[in-house]
Amino acid sequence: MKICATVAEYNPFHLGHLKHIEYMKTELGAERVIVLMSGNFTQRGEPAVLNKFIRAKQAIIAGADAVIELPTVFATANAETFATGAVNLLDDLGVADGLCFGVESGKKEKFFALAKALLDETKEFKRILKNHLEDGVSLAKAKFLTVKELKGEEMSEELISLPNNILGLEYTKALIKRNSSIEPYPMLREGDHNSIILKKGITSATSIRQKIREGKLKKLKKSLPPYVYDDLKPYPFAFDKITTAALITASKEKLAETPDCSEGLENRIKALVKDNKHIDALVDKISTKRYTAARIRRIFIANLLGITKEFTEDCLSSRLYAKVLAVNADCKDIISMLTEKSRIPIITRKSDISDLKKTALKSFELDVLANDVYNLATNENTNENQMIIV
């Protein structure tokens, strides 16, 4: 049986995601589709517009067979940690034959070539890299320029400058580093990932979230599957005050411990937070070309949830768990397959948590905390220990 996996946020699930699931089944011949999905907080450092159980249910209705939660420590991290954590988990499951991810451009061979070159960090590589970093460019671009200088090969800069390509490259790097048997399958996406212009049919998640923020839910009827449209709710703005309060009460030392907070950025945050209590205004004040808005928001969420650099590294070097959020009622055999093949505990009910130890248990407790904070802000009451059968 061919099992294809994908890593997603589904924030929210839209027609492009539906096409992706259909592509895995029709074009790649997947008999089973496993989704590794972010929980209640996303890689942009924002709360998801719908809770993880609603989004997992929607993915099953759309054709996925099982939805497993990407642990919060990875789901709220930068591209490298996000992708590495996801690949580690998928590889430990031991059932996936392929990993299919959406990209803006590029074929598998191009991703492989650049990924291998980026992983070959010789002394000469590090010397040239240092020179490019001193010119003030981002780390990703500095590494790309170093590879071009050393290899002299034609490689597209789009692979390190467009958001889905960046993730695709990180997935490929992580698979190579683990010597994984999982095959990467890039799929070309439609449209502009960051466009705020809403379109009928396939449109960007950014444009959908914008309408939800504006409270214009009716305008989304022709841009979403009906089972997603029916679940829409107003955006959970209560997170702004919770997040700001956490920044005000945090010490500079605590902020400095969060992933992505470096070069004294904690001082800039503390200096500006008192006079910019609205999150969007605060992010605008702090972010620069070097410190993107998404990076700043990730620092804010990490501070809110107590995620540190040290803990993130521990999670990356440990075997964690697979928390199943939802399964297809017609494919419940996938749970027994996972239990048989997996090198990590499969969590489908509360009693399974007893199998978790040390770092894995701490990571699961973080997922519970994230769920509790999300419930507080949205006035919901989702049970962290449930598994939905659709």
Buried (B, 14 or more C-beta within 10 A) or exposed (E): EEBBBBBBBBBBBBBBBBBBBEBBBEEBEBEBBBBBBBBBBBBBBBBBBBBBBBBBBBBBBBBBBBBBBBBBBBBBBBBBBBBBBBBBBBBBBBBBBBBBBBBBBBEBEBBBBBBBBBEEEEEEBEEBBEEBBEEEBBEBBBBBBBBBBBBEEEBBEBBBBBBBBBBBBBBBBBBBEBEBEBBBBBBEBBBBBEEEEBBEEBBBBBBBBBBBEEEEBEBBEEBBBEEBBEBBEEBBEEBBEBBBEBBEEBEEEBBBBBBBBEEEBBEBBBEBBEEBBEBEEBBEBBBEEEBBBBBBBBBBBBBBBBBBBEBBEBBBEBBBBBBBBBBBEEBEEBBEBBEEBBEBBBBBEEEBBEEBEEBBBBBBEBBEBBBEBBBEBBEBEBEBBBBBEB
